[in-house]
Amino acid sequence: MSEIDPVRWRELSALLDEALELPGTERLAWLETLRLQRPTLADELHILLQRLETLESLKFLEEDPVCLFQRSLAGQTVGAYTLQSMIGHGGGPHRVGVAGLGRGSRETGAG
C-alpha cells in the first residue's frame, strides 16, 4: 500500500475507527460486507488492519524507547570503544529522537 492521500485517509480513518470497535470475528464479517459494496476501500482497510495486528504482535511502542536504546547498545563496539551503559539523554518528557550519553571503554591498542 502506497502513501494515502488526505481525502482517502479521511474516508479510511472513519471506517478504521468503526472496524476497531468490533471484536475480531464481527470485524471480519463487517469487512466482507464492506468488500461487497466498496472492494478497493475494503482491501485498503484490510491492509491497515493487518499492519496494526503486526505492530501489536511485536508490542510496538509498549516499552519506553529509551529502554530499548539502552539495552540494544550496551556491549556493542563502536570504533575503538565498547559501550557499557547509558548514563543520560537529552530532550523533553518523551525523549524520542534525542541524543544519548553513554559510558564506554576504549579498547587497548585501538585506533
Secondary structure, DSSP 8 states (H G I E B T S, - for coil): -----HHHHHHHHHHHHHHHTS-HHHHHHHHHHHHHH-HHHHHHHHHHHHHHHHHHHTTTTSS-HHHHHHHHHTT-EETTEEEEEEEEE-SSSS-TT--EEEEEEE-TT--
